[in-house]
């Protein structure tokens, strides 16, 4: 009966152990030990369960006793090694594992564990040797393949990493350890389409896996789908415990998606976990800056940099708050970051732009121009890696296609009854004064300022794609689009006008005219050299490949001017042209005229727009809070460097002074 009772207790314990019910397992193991206190396996499994339960002081005596009772059993030594590792005694654990492989050279799990511990100690060579032994013994075991792939990734050999993972995944498809490393490798290769496909398939197959959703969030963000990135990351957070860094990352995604309330909530939760975390401070500084709380933003930046002197986002915010001005040590720190090939390009690029801004602020125009060129060289390097470039022929084809799709004064589809909520679209080139105009409108009691929404860009892309497939949307489909566009924004009560200041909505004027019969389309125009130099001096989204070379900017402006000229002809009376220099130069008269053009009564609060308690999430957030004045003269200071831009504008048929197309165009 004693032998039978012992076996039954051990079987109960092992079943509970496999199911991770450690309390049940320990109860059964202890019952077995009472029946056979000198049984090596019972001692070992009881100690192992105690170690996994976080009770090393109780675990290690039992694990050592098991080895004393039967030191020839490699499995008992392996359990002792695991217990030592869980007790944070890696050197002792490694010694036991070496004894295991000496007793049993084919012990794959021991070789794999040696690799793990050597990697934790920072000995890549020893880790690689151990994992290679395990991989050769059993290529289907996930951990050695994952470890070797991580080492290859660390040393920049992503081809070898992919090869190892493909072999392992062919034997163990869907293995989370392997898929997690594959997502890391694809992110390092900046292969966003493949990362998206991998993470999406993983999330669909194993929706309970947090890392699948985190990988999907990264892919969506890099593809410019910020709302989808937020949704995927929220799913990641919902699946388990998360650290302060996770909440800071989520806040950053929310800021990109212009969901400021969600960003605030995430930062508050992060601050409860750890006050003064550098990434939280950097995100907090950005949120303060968007809301015009500049002193609080400066304080957060400085506190962040005290704790983490290499925090590039804090430097870029500091640069914007101080109009580019940085002190010598700060510039030197950024120079070092921008020059390091081992630093991700996503950090080197903003560091390089901040260096150029500092030189520009100090008046060193020639040096600043060279620094801006170096920043754009890094941006073009990222473009090459991600296989992205500005295509002049492609841009011309896009312009022509839009002209063909919306050739003349089409009757609006009247799919939406006027007066539901009236959109005010602010279009034009970036850096042409769109933020100023939205700020004035956003101070009105009936206007909800929505910033640079992406919805209309997505709609015009879908419209063109459907038309290309011979499936142009009918009125019913367009009604759905219009309703969805308006429903996407939850405006406060009484706000029956919505602004959308995405400058590139100039592509969508034809579609806007059809969807929204009563929409106001405000077209901002500014001196082309001032506009384009200002664009070139900023780090725009990586998807704006036309911003990296002056000649490309000139070509892009020509296509923009050609398309806007077409819209003026195709939709007479629908577009309100606003010249930035005239608007800012005669602001007291121009602001009321703007309200009249939008069908709104005048409110004095519009003159005090800089004091409005609302976020302004653009490059112009600091300027938008300052007194209104015409900002010009920089193009003249840089004139010696602008010949490629001037030549490109003239080649595109654009007058470099006025921005007007020649009569022939």
C-alpha positions as CSV (number, residue, x, y, z in Angstrom):
1,X,0.0,0.0,0.0
2,X,2.9,2.3,0.8
3,X,4.4,1.9,-2.7
4,X,1.0,2.3,-4.4
5,X,0.2,5.4,-2.3
6,X,3.5,6.9,-3.2
7,X,3.0,6.3,-6.9
8,X,-0.5,7.8,-6.8
9,X,0.7,10.9,-4.9
10,X,3.6,11.4,-7.4
11,X,1.2,11.1,-10.3
12,X,-1.2,13.6,-8.8
13,X,1.6,16.0,-8.1
14,X,3.1,15.7,-11.6
15,X,-0.4,16.2,-13.2
16,X,-1.0,19.3,-11.1
17,X,2.6,20.5,-11.8
18,X,2.1,20.2,-15.6
19,X,-1.1,22.3,-15.2
20,X,0.8,24.9,-13.2
21,X,-1.3,24.3,-10.1
22,X,1.7,24.6,-7.8
23,X,-0.1,24.5,-4.5
24,X,-1.8,21.2,-5.5
25,X,1.4,19.8,-6.8
26,X,3.3,20.6,-3.6
27,X,0.6,19.0,-1.4
28,X,0.8,15.8,-3.4
29,X,4.6,15.8,-3.5
30,X,4.8,16.3,0.3
31,X,2.4,13.4,0.7
32,X,4.7,11.3,-1.4
33,X,7.8,12.5,0.7
34,X,6.1,11.4,3.9
35,X,5.8,7.9,2.5
36,X,9.3,7.9,1.0
37,X,11.5,10.7,2.4
38,X,14.7,9.4,0.7
39,X,13.2,9.2,-2.8
40,X,15.4,11.3,-5.0
41,X,12.7,12.2,-7.5
42,X,10.2,13.2,-4.8
43,X,12.8,15.5,-3.3
44,X,13.7,17.0,-6.6
45,X,10.2,17.7,-7.8
46,X,9.2,19.1,-4.5
47,X,12.2,21.4,-4.6
48,X,11.6,22.4,-8.2
49,X,7.9,23.3,-7.5
50,X,9.0,25.4,-4.5
51,X,11.6,27.2,-6.6
52,X,8.9,28.0,-9.2
53,X,6.7,29.3,-6.4
54,X,9.4,31.8,-5.4
55,X,10.5,29.9,-2.3
56,X,14.2,29.3,-3.0
57,X,15.3,28.9,0.7
58,X,13.0,25.9,1.0
59,X,13.7,24.6,-2.5
60,X,17.5,24.3,-2.6
61,X,18.0,21.9,0.3
62,X,15.6,19.5,-1.3
63,X,17.1,19.8,-4.8
64,X,20.6,19.3,-3.4
65,X,19.4,16.3,-1.3
66,X,18.0,14.7,-4.5
67,X,21.4,14.9,-6.2
68,X,23.1,13.5,-3.1
69,X,20.8,10.5,-3.2
70,X,21.3,9.8,-6.9
71,X,24.0,12.0,-8.5
72,X,24.1,9.9,-11.7
73,X,20.7,11.0,-12.8
74,X,21.1,14.0,-15.1
75,X,17.5,15.1,-14.7
76,X,18.0,15.6,-11.0
77,X,21.0,17.8,-11.6
78,X,19.0,19.7,-14.3
79,X,16.3,20.5,-11.7
80,X,18.9,21.6,-9.3
81,X,20.3,23.9,-12.0
82,X,16.9,25.4,-12.6
83,X,16.4,26.0,-8.9
84,X,19.7,27.7,-8.7
85,X,18.8,29.9,-11.7
86,X,15.4,30.8,-10.1
87,X,17.3,31.6,-6.9
88,X,19.4,34.0,-9.0
89,X,22.6,32.0,-8.6
90,X,23.6,31.7,-12.3
91,X,27.2,30.7,-11.8
92,X,26.2,27.7,-9.6
93,X,23.4,26.9,-12.1
94,X,25.9,26.8,-15.0
95,X,28.2,24.5,-13.1
96,X,25.4,22.0,-12.5
97,X,24.4,22.2,-16.2
98,X,28.0,21.5,-17.3
99,X,27.8,18.4,-15.1
100,X,24.6,17.4,-16.8
101,X,26.0,17.6,-20.3
102,X,29.1,15.7,-19.1
103,X,26.9,12.9,-17.9
104,X,24.6,13.1,-21.0
105,X,26.1,14.9,-24.0
106,X,22.8,14.5,-25.9
107,X,20.8,16.6,-23.2
108,X,19.3,19.1,-25.5
109,X,17.4,21.0,-22.8
110,X,20.6,21.4,-20.7
111,X,22.5,22.8,-23.7
112,X,19.6,25.2,-24.4
113,X,19.6,26.3,-20.8
114,X,23.3,26.9,-20.8
115,X,22.8,29.1,-23.8
116,X,20.1,31.1,-21.9
117,X,22.3,31.7,-18.8
118,X,25.5,32.5,-20.8
119,X,23.4,35.1,-22.8
120,X,22.2,36.6,-19.5
121,X,25.8,36.9,-18.4
122,X,26.7,38.7,-21.6
123,X,28.9,35.9,-23.0
124,X,27.6,35.8,-26.6
125,X,30.3,33.3,-27.8
126,X,29.5,30.8,-25.0
127,X,25.7,31.2,-25.6
128,X,26.1,30.7,-29.3
129,X,28.2,27.5,-28.8
130,X,25.6,26.0,-26.3
131,X,22.6,26.9,-28.4
132,X,24.3,25.6,-31.5
133,X,24.8,22.2,-29.8
134,X,21.1,22.2,-28.9
135,X,20.0,23.2,-32.4
136,X,22.1,20.5,-34.0
137,X,20.7,17.9,-31.7
138,X,17.1,19.0,-32.3
139,X,16.3,21.7,-34.8
140,X,12.7,21.6,-33.8
141,X,13.4,22.9,-30.2
142,X,12.2,26.5,-30.3
143,X,14.5,28.1,-27.7
144,X,17.9,27.4,-29.2
145,X,16.8,28.6,-32.6
146,X,15.3,31.7,-31.1
147,X,18.4,32.4,-29.1
148,X,20.7,32.0,-32.1
149,X,18.4,34.3,-34.1
150,X,18.6,36.9,-31.4
151,X,22.4,36.7,-31.3
152,X,22.5,37.1,-35.1
153,X,20.2,40.0,-34.9
154,X,22.3,41.6,-32.2
155,X,25.3,41.3,-34.5
156,X,23.4,42.7,-37.5
157,X,23.1,39.4,-39.4
158,X,19.4,39.5,-40.0
159,X,19.7,37.1,-43.0
160,X,21.0,34.3,-40.7
161,X,18.4,35.2,-38.1
162,X,15.6,34.8,-40.7
163,X,17.1,31.5,-42.0
164,X,17.3,30.0,-38.5
165,X,13.7,31.0,-37.7
166,X,12.4,29.7,-41.0
167,X,13.9,26.2,-40.3
168,X,12.5,26.2,-36.7
169,X,9.1,27.5,-37.7
170,X,8.8,24.9,-40.5
171,X,9.0,22.3,-37.7
172,X,7.0,24.3,-35.0
173,X,4.6,26.6,-36.8
174,X,2.9,29.1,-34.6
175,X,5.5,28.7,-31.8
176,X,5.2,32.0,-29.8
177,X,8.9,32.1,-28.8
178,X,9.9,31.9,-32.5
179,X,7.3,34.3,-33.7
180,X,8.2,36.9,-31.1
181,X,11.8,36.8,-32.3
182,X,10.7,36.9,-35.9
183,X,8.8,40.1,-35.2
184,X,11.9,41.6,-33.7
185,X,14.0,40.7,-36.7
186,X,11.4,42.0,-39.2
187,X,11.3,45.3,-37.2
188,X,15.1,45.5,-37.4
189,X,15.0,45.0,-41.1
190,X,12.2,47.6,-41.3
191,X,10.1,45.2,-43.3
192,X,6.8,46.6,-42.2
193,X,4.6,44.7,-44.7
194,X,6.0,41.3,-43.6
195,X,5.8,42.3,-40.0
196,X,2.2,43.3,-40.5
197,X,1.4,40.0,-42.2
198,X,3.3,37.9,-39.6
199,X,1.8,39.7,-36.5
200,X,-1.7,39.7,-38.0
201,X,-1.7,36.0,-38.7
202,X,-0.3,35.3,-35.2
203,X,-3.0,37.5,-33.6
204,X,-5.7,35.8,-35.6
205,X,-4.5,32.3,-34.7
206,X,-3.6,33.1,-31.1
207,X,-5.5,36.2,-30.0
208,X,-4.6,35.5,-26.4
209,X,-0.9,36.2,-27.1
210,X,0.1,39.7,-26.0
211,X,3.2,40.0,-28.1
212,X,1.3,39.3,-31.3
213,X,-0.8,42.4,-30.7
214,X,2.3,44.5,-29.8
215,X,4.0,43.4,-33.1
216,X,0.8,44.3,-35.0
217,X,0.7,47.7,-33.3
218,X,4.3,48.4,-34.4
219,X,3.5,47.4,-38.0
220,X,0.3,49.5,-38.1
221,X,2.2,52.5,-36.7
222,X,5.0,52.3,-39.2
223,X,2.4,52.0,-42.0
224,X,0.9,55.3,-40.9
225,X,-2.3,53.7,-39.5
226,X,-2.2,55.4,-36.1
227,X,-5.7,54.6,-34.9
228,X,-5.2,50.9,-35.8
229,X,-1.9,51.0,-33.9
230,X,-3.6,52.3,-30.8
231,X,-6.3,49.6,-31.0
232,X,-3.8,46.8,-31.3
233,X,-1.7,48.1,-28.5
234,X,-4.8,48.5,-26.3
235,X,-5.4,44.8,-27.0
236,X,-1.8,44.0,-25.9
237,X,-2.3,45.9,-22.6
238,X,-5.6,44.2,-22.0
239,X,-4.0,40.7,-22.0
240,X,-1.8,41.0,-18.9
241,X,0.3,43.0,-16.6
242,X,2.2,45.9,-18.1
243,X,5.1,48.0,-17.1
244,X,5.5,51.8,-17.0
245,X,7.3,51.6,-20.4
246,X,4.3,50.0,-22.0
247,X,2.0,52.7,-20.8
248,X,4.4,55.4,-22.0
249,X,4.5,53.7,-25.4
250,X,0.8,53.6,-25.5
251,X,0.6,57.3,-24.6
252,X,2.9,58.1,-27.5
253,X,0.7,56.2,-29.9
254,X,-2.4,58.0,-28.7
255,X,-0.6,61.3,-29.3
256,X,0.1,60.3,-32.9
257,X,-3.5,59.4,-33.3
258,X,-4.6,62.8,-31.8
259,X,-6.4,61.0,-28.9
260,X,-5.2,63.4,-26.2
261,X,-7.6,62.1,-23.5
262,X,-6.4,58.6,-23.9
263,X,-2.8,59.8,-23.8
264,X,-3.4,61.7,-20.6
265,X,-5.0,58.6,-19.0
266,X,-2.1,56.4,-19.9
267,X,0.4,58.9,-18.6
268,X,-1.5,59.1,-15.3
269,X,-1.5,55.3,-15.0
270,X,2.2,55.2,-15.8
271,X,3.0,57.9,-13.2
272,X,1.3,55.8,-10.5
273,X,3.6,53.0,-11.3
274,X,6.8,55.1,-11.4
275,X,7.0,58.9,-10.9
276,X,9.7,60.5,-13.0
277,X,10.2,57.7,-15.6
278,X,12.1,59.3,-18.5
279,X,9.8,58.1,-21.3
280,X,6.8,59.2,-19.3
281,X,8.3,62.6,-18.8
282,X,9.1,63.0,-22.5
283,X,5.5,62.1,-23.4
284,X,4.2,64.4,-20.7
285,X,6.4,67.2,-22.1
286,X,4.9,66.7,-25.6
287,X,1.4,66.8,-24.3
288,X,2.1,70.0,-22.2
289,X,3.6,71.6,-25.4
290,X,0.5,70.7,-27.5
291,X,-1.7,72.4,-24.9
292,X,0.5,75.5,-24.7
293,X,1.8,74.8,-21.2
294,X,5.3,75.7,-22.2
295,X,6.9,76.1,-18.8
296,X,5.6,72.7,-17.7
297,X,6.8,71.2,-20.9
298,X,10.3,72.7,-20.4
299,X,10.4,71.4,-16.8
300,X,9.4,67.9,-17.9
301,X,12.1,67.9,-20.7
302,X,14.8,69.0,-18.2
303,X,13.8,66.4,-15.6
304,X,13.8,63.7,-18.4
305,X,17.3,64.6,-19.6
306,X,18.6,64.6,-16.0
307,X,17.6,61.0,-15.7
308,X,18.3,60.0,-19.3
309,X,20.8,62.3,-21.1
310,X,20.4,60.5,-24.4
311,X,16.6,60.9,-24.6
312,X,16.2,62.2,-28.2
313,X,12.4,63.0,-28.0
314,X,13.1,65.2,-25.0
315,X,15.8,67.1,-27.0
316,X,13.5,67.6,-30.0
317,X,10.7,69.0,-27.8
318,X,13.2,71.2,-26.0
319,X,14.4,72.4,-29.4
320,X,10.8,73.4,-30.5
321,X,10.1,75.1,-27.2
322,X,13.3,77.2,-27.5
323,X,12.9,78.0,-31.2
324,X,15.9,75.7,-32.0
325,X,18.2,77.1,-29.3
326,X,20.3,74.5,-27.5
327,X,23.5,75.0,-25.3
328,X,26.9,73.5,-26.2
329,X,26.7,70.3,-24.2
330,X,23.2,69.6,-25.5
331,X,24.3,70.0,-29.1
332,X,27.4,67.9,-28.5
333,X,25.2,65.1,-27.0
334,X,23.0,65.2,-30.1
335,X,26.0,65.2,-32.4
336,X,27.3,62.0,-30.8
337,X,23.9,60.3,-31.1
338,X,23.4,61.3,-34.8
339,X,26.9,60.0,-35.7
340,X,26.5,56.6,-34.1
341,X,25.7,53.9,-36.6
342,X,24.4,51.5,-33.9
343,X,21.7,54.0,-32.9
344,X,18.3,53.4,-34.7
345,X,17.7,55.8,-37.6
346,X,14.4,56.8,-36.0
347,X,16.5,58.5,-33.3
348,X,19.5,59.7,-35.4
349,X,17.2,61.6,-37.8
350,X,15.5,63.8,-35.2
351,X,18.8,64.3,-33.4
352,X,20.3,65.6,-36.7
353,X,17.4,67.9,-37.3
354,X,17.7,69.4,-33.8
355,X,21.4,70.0,-34.5
356,X,20.5,71.9,-37.7
357,X,17.8,73.9,-35.9
358,X,20.4,75.0,-33.3
359,X,22.8,76.2,-36.0
360,X,19.9,78.0,-37.7
361,X,18.9,79.7,-34.5
362,X,22.5,80.9,-33.9
363,X,22.6,82.4,-37.4
364,X,25.1,80.0,-38.9
365,X,23.2,79.6,-42.2
366,X,25.9,77.7,-44.2
367,X,26.5,75.3,-41.3
368,X,22.8,74.9,-40.7
369,X,22.1,74.1,-44.4
370,X,24.8,71.4,-44.3
371,X,23.4,70.0,-41.1
372,X,19.9,69.9,-42.7
373,X,21.4,68.0,-45.7
374,X,22.9,65.5,-43.3
375,X,19.6,65.0,-41.6
376,X,17.9,64.3,-44.9
377,X,20.7,61.9,-45.9
378,X,19.8,59.8,-42.9
379,X,16.1,60.1,-43.8
380,X,16.9,58.9,-47.4
381,X,18.9,56.0,-45.9
382,X,15.8,55.0,-44.0
383,X,13.8,55.3,-47.3
384,X,16.3,53.1,-49.1
385,X,16.0,50.4,-46.4
386,X,12.2,50.5,-46.5
387,X,12.1,50.8,-50.3
388,X,10.4,54.1,-50.4
389,X,11.1,57.0,-52.7
390,X,9.5,60.0,-54.3
391,X,8.5,59.3,-57.9
392,X,8.0,62.3,-60.1
393,X,6.3,60.2,-62.8
394,X,4.0,58.7,-60.1
395,X,3.1,62.1,-58.8
396,X,2.2,63.4,-62.2
397,X,0.1,60.3,-62.9
398,X,-1.7,60.8,-59.6
399,X,-2.5,64.4,-60.5
400,X,-3.7,63.5,-63.9
401,X,-5.9,60.6,-62.6
402,X,-7.6,63.0,-60.1
403,X,-8.3,65.5,-62.9
404,X,-9.8,62.7,-65.0
405,X,-12.0,61.4,-62.1
406,X,-13.3,64.9,-61.3
407,X,-13.1,66.7,-64.7
408,X,-15.6,69.5,-64.4
409,X,-18.3,71.2,-62.3
410,X,-20.1,67.9,-61.3
411,X,-23.3,68.3,-59.5
412,X,-22.8,67.3,-55.8
413,X,-24.1,63.9,-55.0
414,X,-26.3,65.6,-52.3
415,X,-25.9,62.4,-50.3
416,X,-25.9,64.3,-47.0
417,X,-28.4,66.9,-46.1
418,X,-26.7,70.3,-45.5
419,X,-26.6,71.5,-41.9
420,X,-26.0,68.2,-40.1
421,X,-22.5,69.2,-39.1
422,X,-20.5,71.4,-41.4
423,X,-16.9,70.5,-42.3
424,X,-14.4,73.3,-42.8
425,X,-11.5,71.9,-44.8
426,X,-8.2,73.8,-44.6
427,X,-5.9,72.7,-47.5
428,X,-2.7,73.7,-49.1
429,X,1.0,73.0,-48.8
430,X,2.3,72.2,-45.4
431,X,3.8,75.2,-43.5
432,X,1.5,77.6,-45.4
433,X,-0.5,79.0,-42.4
434,X,-3.0,76.2,-42.0
435,X,-2.4,76.0,-38.2
436,X,-3.0,79.7,-37.7
437,X,-6.3,79.6,-39.6
438,X,-7.5,76.5,-37.7
439,X,-6.5,78.2,-34.4
440,X,-8.7,81.2,-35.2
441,X,-11.6,79.1,-36.2
442,X,-11.2,76.7,-33.3
443,X,-11.6,79.6,-30.8
444,X,-15.2,80.0,-32.1
445,X,-18.0,78.7,-29.9
446,X,-19.5,76.7,-32.7
447,X,-16.3,75.2,-34.1
448,X,-14.6,71.9,-33.0
449,X,-11.0,71.9,-34.2
450,X,-10.0,68.4,-35.2
451,X,-6.4,68.9,-36.4
452,X,-4.9,66.9,-39.2
453,X,-7.3,64.0,-39.7
454,X,-6.4,61.1,-42.0
455,X,-9.9,60.1,-42.9
456,X,-10.2,62.1,-46.1
457,X,-6.8,60.9,-47.3
458,X,-8.0,57.3,-46.8
459,X,-11.3,58.0,-48.6
460,X,-9.7,59.5,-51.7
461,X,-7.3,56.6,-51.8
462,X,-10.1,54.2,-51.7
463,X,-12.1,56.1,-54.3
464,X,-9.2,56.1,-56.7
465,X,-8.6,52.4,-56.2
466,X,-12.2,51.5,-56.7
467,X,-12.5,53.7,-59.8
468,X,-9.4,52.0,-61.2
469,X,-11.1,48.6,-60.8
470,X,-14.2,49.9,-62.5
471,X,-16.3,50.2,-59.3
472,X,-16.8,53.9,-58.8
473,X,-18.8,54.3,-55.6
474,X,-22.5,55.2,-56.1
475,X,-24.5,57.7,-54.1
476,X,-25.5,55.2,-51.5
477,X,-21.8,54.3,-50.9
478,X,-20.8,57.9,-50.8
479,X,-23.6,58.6,-48.3
480,X,-22.0,56.0,-46.0
481,X,-18.6,57.6,-46.4
482,X,-19.9,61.0,-45.6
483,X,-21.8,59.8,-42.5
484,X,-18.8,57.8,-41.3
485,X,-16.5,60.8,-41.7
486,X,-18.7,63.0,-39.5
487,X,-19.5,60.3,-37.0
488,X,-15.8,59.6,-36.4
489,X,-15.5,62.8,-34.3
490,X,-17.5,63.2,-31.1
491,X,-17.9,67.0,-31.0
492,X,-19.0,68.7,-27.8
493,X,-22.6,70.0,-27.7
494,X,-23.2,73.1,-29.7
495,X,-20.2,72.5,-32.0
496,X,-21.9,72.2,-35.4
497,X,-18.7,73.0,-37.4
498,X,-15.7,70.7,-37.7
499,X,-12.3,71.7,-39.0
500,X,-9.9,69.3,-40.8
501,X,-6.6,70.9,-41.4
502,X,-4.8,68.0,-43.1
503,X,-2.9,70.1,-45.8
504,X,-2.8,67.2,-48.2
505,X,-6.5,67.1,-48.5
506,X,-5.9,69.3,-51.5
507,X,-5.9,65.9,-53.3
508,X,-9.5,65.3,-52.2
509,X,-11.2,68.6,-53.2
510,X,-13.2,66.9,-55.9
511,X,-14.4,64.2,-53.5
512,X,-15.1,66.8,-50.8
513,X,-17.3,68.8,-53.2
514,X,-19.3,65.7,-53.9
515,X,-19.6,64.4,-50.3
516,X,-20.4,67.7,-48.6
517,X,-22.5,70.2,-50.5
518,X,-22.1,72.8,-47.8
519,X,-18.5,72.3,-46.8
520,X,-16.2,75.3,-46.9
521,X,-12.8,74.6,-48.6
522,X,-10.2,77.1,-47.4
523,X,-7.0,77.1,-49.5
524,X,-3.9,78.6,-47.9
525,X,-1.2,80.1,-50.1
526,X,2.1,81.4,-49.1
527,X,5.4,82.5,-50.7
528,X,6.6,79.2,-52.3
529,X,10.3,79.6,-51.3
530,X,9.4,80.4,-47.7
531,X,6.9,77.5,-47.7
532,X,9.1,74.9,-49.2
533,X,12.2,75.9,-47.3
534,X,10.1,75.6,-44.1
535,X,9.0,72.1,-45.2
536,X,12.6,71.1,-45.9
537,X,13.7,72.2,-42.5
538,X,11.3,69.9,-40.6
539,X,11.3,66.2,-40.0
540,X,8.0,65.2,-41.6
541,X,6.5,61.7,-41.5
542,X,8.7,59.2,-43.3
543,X,5.9,58.7,-45.8
544,X,6.4,62.2,-47.1
545,X,9.4,61.2,-49.3
546,X,9.1,64.4,-51.4
547,X,10.4,66.5,-48.5
548,X,14.0,65.2,-48.5
549,X,15.4,67.0,-51.6
550,X,14.8,70.6,-52.7
551,X,14.4,69.6,-56.3
552,X,11.7,67.1,-55.4
553,X,9.9,69.7,-53.3
554,X,9.8,72.1,-56.3
555,X,8.4,69.3,-58.5
556,X,5.8,68.4,-55.9
557,X,4.7,72.1,-55.6
558,X,4.2,72.2,-59.3
559,X,1.9,69.2,-59.2
560,X,0.0,70.7,-56.2
561,X,-0.4,74.0,-58.1
562,X,-1.6,72.2,-61.2
563,X,-4.2,70.3,-59.3
564,X,-5.4,73.3,-57.4
565,X,-5.8,75.3,-60.6
566,X,-7.9,72.4,-61.9
567,X,-10.1,72.4,-58.8
568,X,-10.7,76.2,-59.2
569,X,-11.9,75.6,-62.7
570,X,-13.9,72.4,-61.9
571,X,-15.7,73.7,-58.8
572,X,-16.1,77.5,-59.3
573,X,-17.0,79.3,-56.1
574,X,-16.3,76.3,-53.8
575,X,-12.8,77.3,-52.8
576,X,-11.9,80.3,-50.6
577,X,-8.3,81.4,-51.3
578,X,-6.4,82.9,-48.3
579,X,-3.0,84.4,-48.8
580,X,-1.0,83.9,-45.6
581,X,1.0,87.1,-45.9
582,X,-2.2,89.1,-46.2
583,X,-4.0,87.2,-43.5
584,X,-1.2,87.6,-40.9
585,X,-0.3,91.1,-42.0
586,X,-3.9,92.5,-41.6
587,X,-5.1,90.1,-38.9
588,X,-7.6,92.4,-37.3
589,X,-9.6,92.6,-40.5
590,X,-8.7,89.3,-42.0
591,X,-10.0,87.2,-39.0
592,X,-13.6,88.5,-39.3
593,X,-13.5,88.0,-43.0
594,X,-12.5,84.4,-42.5
595,X,-15.5,83.9,-40.2
596,X,-17.8,85.4,-42.7
597,X,-16.4,83.1,-45.4
598,X,-17.3,80.2,-43.2
599,X,-20.8,81.5,-42.6
600,X,-20.1,82.2,-38.9
601,X,-20.9,85.2,-36.9
602,X,-17.9,87.1,-35.4
603,X,-16.8,86.4,-31.9
604,X,-14.0,88.4,-30.2
605,X,-12.6,85.2,-28.7
606,X,-11.2,84.4,-32.2
607,X,-8.7,87.2,-31.7
608,X,-7.6,85.5,-28.5
609,X,-7.1,82.1,-30.2
610,X,-3.7,81.7,-28.7
611,X,-5.2,81.4,-25.2
612,X,-7.7,78.6,-26.1
613,X,-7.5,75.5,-24.0
614,X,-7.1,73.0,-26.8
615,X,-4.2,71.0,-28.2
616,X,-2.3,72.1,-31.3
617,X,-0.4,69.0,-32.5
618,X,1.7,70.4,-35.3
619,X,5.2,71.8,-35.9
620,X,3.6,75.2,-35.4
621,X,2.3,74.6,-31.9
622,X,4.7,77.2,-30.4
623,X,4.2,79.8,-33.1
624,X,0.4,79.4,-32.9
625,X,0.5,80.6,-29.3
626,X,2.5,83.7,-30.2
627,X,1.1,87.1,-31.4
628,X,0.2,86.9,-35.1
629,X,2.8,88.3,-37.4
630,X,4.1,87.6,-40.9
631,X,7.0,85.2,-40.5
632,X,9.3,85.6,-43.5
633,X,12.8,86.4,-44.5
634,X,14.4,83.0,-43.9
635,X,14.4,82.1,-47.6
636,X,16.4,85.3,-48.3
637,X,19.0,84.2,-45.8
638,X,19.3,80.8,-47.4
639,X,19.0,82.1,-51.0
640,X,22.6,81.0,-51.8
641,X,21.6,77.4,-51.3
642,X,18.1,77.4,-53.0
643,X,19.1,77.3,-56.7
644,X,17.9,73.6,-57.0
645,X,14.5,74.6,-55.6
646,X,14.2,77.7,-57.8
647,X,15.1,75.7,-60.9
648,X,12.7,72.9,-60.1
649,X,9.8,75.4,-59.6
650,X,10.5,77.1,-62.9
651,X,10.8,73.7,-64.6
652,X,7.4,72.9,-63.2
653,X,6.0,76.1,-64.7
654,X,5.7,77.9,-61.3
655,X,6.7,81.4,-60.6
656,X,9.1,81.1,-57.6
657,X,7.9,84.5,-56.3
658,X,4.2,84.2,-56.5
659,X,3.6,80.5,-56.8
660,X,1.4,81.0,-59.8
661,X,1.4,78.6,-62.8
662,X,2.4,80.0,-66.1
663,X,-0.3,80.6,-68.6
664,X,0.8,77.5,-70.6
665,X,0.0,75.3,-67.6
